[in-house]
């Protein structure tokens, strides 16, 4: 089993349009916005 450590905070500003789209995509995927962003970033950076 892999141990996951998510103890680093990453923050950025986003437009309301982007936030709304993120919320909709996360809800459609059945996860939180944070988890949706983590999985998307992992894909993009190859982790």
mmCIF file of the N, C-alpha and C atoms, coordinates in Angstrom:
data_MODEL
# 
_entry.id   MODEL 
# 
loop_
_atom_site.group_PDB 
_atom_site.id 
_atom_site.type_symbol 
_atom_site.label_atom_id 
_atom_site.label_alt_id 
_atom_site.label_comp_id 
_atom_site.label_asym_id 
_atom_site.label_entity_id 
_atom_site.label_seq_id 
_atom_site.pdbx_PDB_ins_code 
_atom_site.Cartn_x 
_atom_site.Cartn_y 
_atom_site.Cartn_z 
_atom_site.occupancy 
_atom_site.B_iso_or_equiv 
_atom_site.pdbx_formal_charge 
_atom_site.auth_seq_id 
_atom_site.auth_comp_id 
_atom_site.auth_asym_id 
_atom_site.auth_atom_id 
_atom_site.pdbx_PDB_model_num 
ATOM 1   N N  . UNK A 1 1  ? 0.832   -1.182 0.000   1.00 0.00 ? 1  UNK A N  1 
ATOM 2   C CA . UNK A 1 1  ? 0.000   0.000  0.000   1.00 0.00 ? 1  UNK A CA 1 
ATOM 3   C C  . UNK A 1 1  ? 0.877   1.246  0.000   1.00 0.00 ? 1  UNK A C  1 
ATOM 4   N N  . UNK A 1 2  ? 0.502   2.226  -0.755  1.00 0.00 ? 2  UNK A N  1 
ATOM 5   C CA . UNK A 1 2  ? 1.256   3.475  -0.867  1.00 0.00 ? 2  UNK A CA 1 
ATOM 6   C C  . UNK A 1 2  ? 0.807   4.464  0.188   1.00 0.00 ? 2  UNK A C  1 
ATOM 7   N N  . UNK A 1 3  ? 1.756   5.085  0.865   1.00 0.00 ? 3  UNK A N  1 
ATOM 8   C CA . UNK A 1 3  ? 1.439   6.115  1.842   1.00 0.00 ? 3  UNK A CA 1 
ATOM 9   C C  . UNK A 1 3  ? 1.436   7.461  1.147   1.00 0.00 ? 3  UNK A C  1 
ATOM 10  N N  . UNK A 1 4  ? 0.378   8.204  1.326   1.00 0.00 ? 4  UNK A N  1 
ATOM 11  C CA . UNK A 1 4  ? 0.245   9.511  0.695   1.00 0.00 ? 4  UNK A CA 1 
ATOM 12  C C  . UNK A 1 4  ? 0.407   10.590 1.761   1.00 0.00 ? 4  UNK A C  1 
ATOM 13  N N  . UNK A 1 5  ? 1.260   11.537 1.483   1.00 0.00 ? 5  UNK A N  1 
ATOM 14  C CA . UNK A 1 5  ? 1.461   12.660 2.388   1.00 0.00 ? 5  UNK A CA 1 
ATOM 15  C C  . UNK A 1 5  ? 1.015   13.933 1.686   1.00 0.00 ? 5  UNK A C  1 
ATOM 16  N N  . UNK A 1 6  ? -0.021  14.537 2.187   1.00 0.00 ? 6  UNK A N  1 
ATOM 17  C CA . UNK A 1 6  ? -0.512  15.790 1.608   1.00 0.00 ? 6  UNK A CA 1 
ATOM 18  C C  . UNK A 1 6  ? -0.473  16.867 2.677   1.00 0.00 ? 6  UNK A C  1 
ATOM 19  N N  . UNK A 1 7  ? 0.741   17.224 3.069   1.00 0.00 ? 7  UNK A N  1 
ATOM 20  C CA . UNK A 1 7  ? 0.888   18.193 4.148   1.00 0.00 ? 7  UNK A CA 1 
ATOM 21  C C  . UNK A 1 7  ? 1.375   19.557 3.668   1.00 0.00 ? 7  UNK A C  1 
ATOM 22  N N  . UNK A 1 8  ? 1.367   19.796 2.378   1.00 0.00 ? 8  UNK A N  1 
ATOM 23  C CA . UNK A 1 8  ? 1.776   21.086 1.829   1.00 0.00 ? 8  UNK A CA 1 
ATOM 24  C C  . UNK A 1 8  ? 0.557   21.810 1.271   1.00 0.00 ? 8  UNK A C  1 
ATOM 25  N N  . UNK A 1 9  ? 0.429   23.063 1.643   1.00 0.00 ? 9  UNK A N  1 
ATOM 26  C CA . UNK A 1 9  ? -0.681  23.872 1.170   1.00 0.00 ? 9  UNK A CA 1 
ATOM 27  C C  . UNK A 1 9  ? -0.270  24.605 -0.099  1.00 0.00 ? 9  UNK A C  1 
ATOM 28  N N  . UNK A 1 10 ? -1.118  24.534 -1.120  1.00 0.00 ? 10 UNK A N  1 
ATOM 29  C CA . UNK A 1 10 ? -0.913  25.276 -2.354  1.00 0.00 ? 10 UNK A CA 1 
ATOM 30  C C  . UNK A 1 10 ? -2.151  26.141 -2.542  1.00 0.00 ? 10 UNK A C  1 
ATOM 31  N N  . UNK A 1 11 ? -1.953  27.430 -2.744  1.00 0.00 ? 11 UNK A N  1 
ATOM 32  C CA . UNK A 1 11 ? -3.080  28.343 -2.907  1.00 0.00 ? 11 UNK A CA 1 
ATOM 33  C C  . UNK A 1 11 ? -2.853  29.218 -4.131  1.00 0.00 ? 11 UNK A C  1 
ATOM 34  N N  . UNK A 1 12 ? -3.934  29.541 -4.813  1.00 0.00 ? 12 UNK A N  1 
ATOM 35  C CA . UNK A 1 12 ? -3.843  30.448 -5.954  1.00 0.00 ? 12 UNK A CA 1 
ATOM 36  C C  . UNK A 1 12 ? -5.192  31.128 -6.141  1.00 0.00 ? 12 UNK A C  1 
ATOM 37  N N  . UNK A 1 13 ? -5.173  32.229 -6.814  1.00 0.00 ? 13 UNK A N  1 
ATOM 38  C CA . UNK A 1 13 ? -6.410  32.960 -7.106  1.00 0.00 ? 13 UNK A CA 1 
ATOM 39  C C  . UNK A 1 13 ? -7.005  32.425 -8.411  1.00 0.00 ? 13 UNK A C  1 
ATOM 40  N N  . UNK A 1 14 ? -8.326  32.405 -8.459  1.00 0.00 ? 14 UNK A N  1 
ATOM 41  C CA . UNK A 1 14 ? -9.003  31.918 -9.657  1.00 0.00 ? 14 UNK A CA 1 
ATOM 42  C C  . UNK A 1 14 ? -10.279 32.727 -9.861  1.00 0.00 ? 14 UNK A C  1 
ATOM 43  N N  . UNK A 1 15 ? -10.667 32.880 -11.114 1.00 0.00 ? 15 UNK A N  1 
ATOM 44  C CA . UNK A 1 15 ? -11.902 33.604 -11.424 1.00 0.00 ? 15 UNK A CA 1 
ATOM 45  C C  . UNK A 1 15 ? -13.105 32.775 -10.987 1.00 0.00 ? 15 UNK A C  1 
ATOM 46  N N  . UNK A 1 16 ? -14.222 33.437 -10.817 1.00 0.00 ? 16 UNK A N  1 
ATOM 47  C CA . UNK A 1 16 ? -15.451 32.743 -10.439 1.00 0.00 ? 16 UNK A CA 1 
ATOM 48  C C  . UNK A 1 16 ? -15.838 31.714 -11.497 1.00 0.00 ? 16 UNK A C  1 
ATOM 49  N N  . UNK A 1 17 ? -15.578 32.033 -12.751 1.00 0.00 ? 17 UNK A N  1 
ATOM 50  C CA . UNK A 1 17 ? -15.895 31.104 -13.842 1.00 0.00 ? 17 UNK A CA 1 
ATOM 51  C C  . UNK A 1 17 ? -15.094 29.806 -13.702 1.00 0.00 ? 17 UNK A C  1 
ATOM 52  N N  . UNK A 1 18 ? -13.804 29.927 -13.380 1.00 0.00 ? 18 UNK A N  1 
ATOM 53  C CA . UNK A 1 18 ? -12.960 28.742 -13.204 1.00 0.00 ? 18 UNK A CA 1 
ATOM 54  C C  . UNK A 1 18 ? -13.410 27.943 -11.982 1.00 0.00 ? 18 UNK A C  1 
ATOM 55  N N  . UNK A 1 19 ? -13.684 28.629 -10.892 1.00 0.00 ? 19 UNK A N  1 
ATOM 56  C CA . UNK A 1 19 ? -14.120 27.950 -9.670  1.00 0.00 ? 19 UNK A CA 1 
ATOM 57  C C  . UNK A 1 19 ? -15.440 27.208 -9.910  1.00 0.00 ? 19 UNK A C  1 
ATOM 58  N N  . UNK A 1 20 ? -16.351 27.823 -10.601 1.00 0.00 ? 20 UNK A N  1 
ATOM 59  C CA . UNK A 1 20 ? -17.630 27.174 -10.908 1.00 0.00 ? 20 UNK A CA 1 
ATOM 60  C C  . UNK A 1 20 ? -17.426 25.924 -11.751 1.00 0.00 ? 20 UNK A C  1 
ATOM 61  N N  . UNK A 1 21 ? -16.558 26.029 -12.738 1.00 0.00 ? 21 UNK A N  1 
ATOM 62  C CA . UNK A 1 21 ? -16.267 24.872 -13.592 1.00 0.00 ? 21 UNK A CA 1 
ATOM 63  C C  . UNK A 1 21 ? -15.590 23.760 -12.790 1.00 0.00 ? 21 UNK A C  1 
ATOM 64  N N  . UNK A 1 22 ? -14.670 24.123 -11.910 1.00 0.00 ? 22 UNK A N  1 
ATOM 65  C CA . UNK A 1 22 ? -14.009 23.124 -11.064 1.00 0.00 ? 22 UNK A CA 1 
ATOM 66  C C  . UNK A 1 22 ? -15.009 22.413 -10.164 1.00 0.00 ? 22 UNK A C  1 
ATOM 67  N N  . UNK A 1 23 ? -15.880 23.187 -9.541  1.00 0.00 ? 23 UNK A N  1 
ATOM 68  C CA . UNK A 1 23 ? -16.896 22.584 -8.675  1.00 0.00 ? 23 UNK A CA 1 
ATOM 69  C C  . UNK A 1 23 ? -17.786 21.612 -9.454  1.00 0.00 ? 23 UNK A C  1 
ATOM 70  N N  . UNK A 1 24 ? -18.185 22.018 -10.643 1.00 0.00 ? 24 UNK A N  1 
ATOM 71  C CA . UNK A 1 24 ? -19.052 21.160 -11.462 1.00 0.00 ? 24 UNK A CA 1 
ATOM 72  C C  . UNK A 1 24 ? -18.332 19.872 -11.855 1.00 0.00 ? 24 UNK A C  1 
ATOM 73  N N  . UNK A 1 25 ? -17.083 19.975 -12.270 1.00 0.00 ? 25 UNK A N  1 
ATOM 74  C CA . UNK A 1 25 ? -16.319 18.790 -12.658 1.00 0.00 ? 25 UNK A CA 1 
ATOM 75  C C  . UNK A 1 25 ? -16.079 17.868 -11.470 1.00 0.00 ? 25 UNK A C  1 
ATOM 76  N N  . UNK A 1 26 ? -15.757 18.452 -10.321 1.00 0.00 ? 26 UNK A N  1 
ATOM 77  C CA . UNK A 1 26 ? -15.526 17.654 -9.120  1.00 0.00 ? 26 UNK A CA 1 
ATOM 78  C C  . UNK A 1 26 ? -16.801 16.924 -8.714  1.00 0.00 ? 26 UNK A C  1 
ATOM 79  N N  . UNK A 1 27 ? -17.912 17.636 -8.730  1.00 0.00 ? 27 UNK A N  1 
ATOM 80  C CA . UNK A 1 27 ? -19.185 17.015 -8.371  1.00 0.00 ? 27 UNK A CA 1 
ATOM 81  C C  . UNK A 1 27 ? -19.535 15.882 -9.325  1.00 0.00 ? 27 UNK A C  1 
ATOM 82  N N  . UNK A 1 28 ? -19.319 16.110 -10.610 1.00 0.00 ? 28 UNK A N  1 
ATOM 83  C CA . UNK A 1 28 ? -19.590 15.083 -11.616 1.00 0.00 ? 28 UNK A CA 1 
ATOM 84  C C  . UNK A 1 28 ? -18.716 13.855 -11.384 1.00 0.00 ? 28 UNK A C  1 
ATOM 85  N N  . UNK A 1 29 ? -17.491 14.070 -10.901 1.00 0.00 ? 29 UNK A N  1 
ATOM 86  C CA . UNK A 1 29 ? -16.554 12.972 -10.633 1.00 0.00 ? 29 UNK A CA 1 
ATOM 87  C C  . UNK A 1 29 ? -16.776 12.345 -9.259  1.00 0.00 ? 29 UNK A C  1 
ATOM 88  N N  . UNK A 1 30 ? -17.610 12.965 -8.437  1.00 0.00 ? 30 UNK A N  1 
ATOM 89  C CA . UNK A 1 30 ? -17.904 12.420 -7.123  1.00 0.00 ? 30 UNK A CA 1 
ATOM 90  C C  . UNK A 1 30 ? -16.811 12.647 -6.091  1.00 0.00 ? 30 UNK A C  1 
ATOM 91  N N  . UNK A 1 31 ? -16.019 13.712 -6.269  1.00 0.00 ? 31 UNK A N  1 
ATOM 92  C CA . UNK A 1 31 ? -14.934 14.019 -5.340  1.00 0.00 ? 31 UNK A CA 1 
ATOM 93  C C  . UNK A 1 31 ? -14.982 15.497 -4.962  1.00 0.00 ? 31 UNK A C  1 
ATOM 94  N N  . UNK A 1 32 ? -14.162 15.869 -3.984  1.00 0.00 ? 32 UNK A N  1 
ATOM 95  C CA . UNK A 1 32 ? -14.064 17.275 -3.599  1.00 0.00 ? 32 UNK A CA 1 
ATOM 96  C C  . UNK A 1 32 ? -13.254 18.036 -4.646  1.00 0.00 ? 32 UNK A C  1 
ATOM 97  N N  . UNK A 1 33 ? -13.347 19.354 -4.603  1.00 0.00 ? 33 UNK A N  1 
ATOM 98  C CA . UNK A 1 33 ? -12.553 20.183 -5.514  1.00 0.00 ? 33 UNK A CA 1 
ATOM 99  C C  . UNK A 1 33 ? -11.065 19.927 -5.279  1.00 0.00 ? 33 UNK A C  1 
ATOM 100 N N  . UNK A 1 34 ? -10.661 19.819 -4.020  1.00 0.00 ? 34 UNK A N  1 
ATOM 101 C CA . UNK A 1 34 ? -9.246  19.556 -3.716  1.00 0.00 ? 34 UNK A CA 1 
ATOM 102 C C  . UNK A 1 34 ? -8.773  18.250 -4.332  1.00 0.00 ? 34 UNK A C  1 
ATOM 103 N N  . UNK A 1 35 ? -9.552  17.186 -4.164  1.00 0.00 ? 35 UNK A N  1 
ATOM 104 C CA . UNK A 1 35 ? -9.159  15.886 -4.721  1.00 0.00 ? 35 UNK A CA 1 
ATOM 105 C C  . UNK A 1 35 ? -9.157  15.926 -6.247  1.00 0.00 ? 35 UNK A C  1 
ATOM 106 N N  . UNK A 1 36 ? -10.118 16.618 -6.827  1.00 0.00 ? 36 UNK A N  1 
ATOM 107 C CA . UNK A 1 36 ? -10.161 16.747 -8.279  1.00 0.00 ? 36 UNK A CA 1 
ATOM 108 C C  . UNK A 1 36 ? -8.907  17.453 -8.797  1.00 0.00 ? 36 UNK A C  1 
ATOM 109 N N  . UNK A 1 37 ? -8.533  18.555 -8.128  1.00 0.00 ? 37 UNK A N  1 
ATOM 110 C CA . UNK A 1 37 ? -7.327  19.281 -8.526  1.00 0.00 ? 37 UNK A CA 1 
ATOM 111 C C  . UNK A 1 37 ? -6.085  18.427 -8.349  1.00 0.00 ? 37 UNK A C  1 
ATOM 112 N N  . UNK A 1 38 ? -5.977  17.704 -7.216  1.00 0.00 ? 38 UNK A N  1 
ATOM 113 C CA . UNK A 1 38 ? -4.811  16.839 -7.001  1.00 0.00 ? 38 UNK A CA 1 
ATOM 114 C C  . UNK A 1 38 ? -4.682  15.809 -8.111  1.00 0.00 ? 38 UNK A C  1 
ATOM 115 N N  . UNK A 1 39 ? -5.773  15.153 -8.462  1.00 0.00 ? 39 UNK A N  1 
ATOM 116 C CA . UNK A 1 39 ? -5.696  14.122 -9.484  1.00 0.00 ? 39 UNK A CA 1 
ATOM 117 C C  . UNK A 1 39 ? -5.361  14.704 -10.858 1.00 0.00 ? 39 UNK A C  1 
ATOM 118 N N  . UNK A 1 40 ? -5.916  15.876 -11.162 1.00 0.00 ? 40 UNK A N  1 
ATOM 119 C CA . UNK A 1 40 ? -5.624  16.534 -12.437 1.00 0.00 ? 40 UNK A CA 1 
ATOM 120 C C  . UNK A 1 40 ? -4.162  16.939 -12.523 1.00 0.00 ? 40 UNK A C  1 
ATOM 121 N N  . UNK A 1 41 ? -3.645  17.513 -11.454 1.00 0.00 ? 41 UNK A N  1 
ATOM 122 C CA . UNK A 1 41 ? -2.241  17.927 -11.440 1.00 0.00 ? 41 UNK A CA 1 
ATOM 123 C C  . UNK A 1 41 ? -1.323  16.715 -11.535 1.00 0.00 ? 41 UNK A C  1 
ATOM 124 N N  . UNK A 1 42 ? -1.647  15.633 -10.805 1.00 0.00 ? 42 UNK A N  1 
ATOM 125 C CA . UNK A 1 42 ? -0.838  14.407 -10.901 1.00 0.00 ? 42 UNK A CA 1 
ATOM 126 C C  . UNK A 1 42 ? -0.750  13.929 -12.358 1.00 0.00 ? 42 UNK A C  1 
ATOM 127 N N  . UNK A 1 43 ? -1.875  13.927 -13.056 1.00 0.00 ? 43 UNK A N  1 
ATOM 128 C CA . UNK A 1 43 ? -1.887  13.533 -14.471 1.00 0.00 ? 43 UNK A CA 1 
ATOM 129 C C  . UNK A 1 43 ? -0.966  14.435 -15.301 1.00 0.00 ? 43 UNK A C  1 
ATOM 130 N N  . UNK A 1 44 ? -1.093  15.731 -15.099 1.00 0.00 ? 44 UNK A N  1 
ATOM 131 C CA . UNK A 1 44 ? -0.332  16.693 -15.911 1.00 0.00 ? 44 UNK A CA 1 
ATOM 132 C C  . UNK A 1 44 ? 1.160   16.632 -15.668 1.00 0.00 ? 44 UNK A C  1 
ATOM 133 N N  . UNK A 1 45 ? 1.566   16.326 -14.432 1.00 0.00 ? 45 UNK A N  1 
ATOM 134 C CA . UNK A 1 45 ? 3.001   16.293 -14.143 1.00 0.00 ? 45 UNK A CA 1 
ATOM 135 C C  . UNK A 1 45 ? 3.572   14.872 -14.182 1.00 0.00 ? 45 UNK A C  1 
ATOM 136 N N  . UNK A 1 46 ? 2.733   13.904 -14.466 1.00 0.00 ? 46 UNK A N  1 
ATOM 137 C CA . UNK A 1 46 ? 3.200   12.537 -14.655 1.00 0.00 ? 46 UNK A CA 1 
ATOM 138 C C  . UNK A 1 46 ? 3.467   11.758 -13.382 1.00 0.00 ? 46 UNK A C  1 
ATOM 139 N N  . UNK A 1 47 ? 2.667   11.987 -12.351 1.00 0.00 ? 47 UNK A N  1 
ATOM 140 C CA . UNK A 1 47 ? 2.837   11.224 -11.098 1.00 0.00 ? 47 UNK A CA 1 
ATOM 141 C C  . UNK A 1 47 ? 1.756   10.187 -10.937 1.00 0.00 ? 47 UNK A C  1 
# 
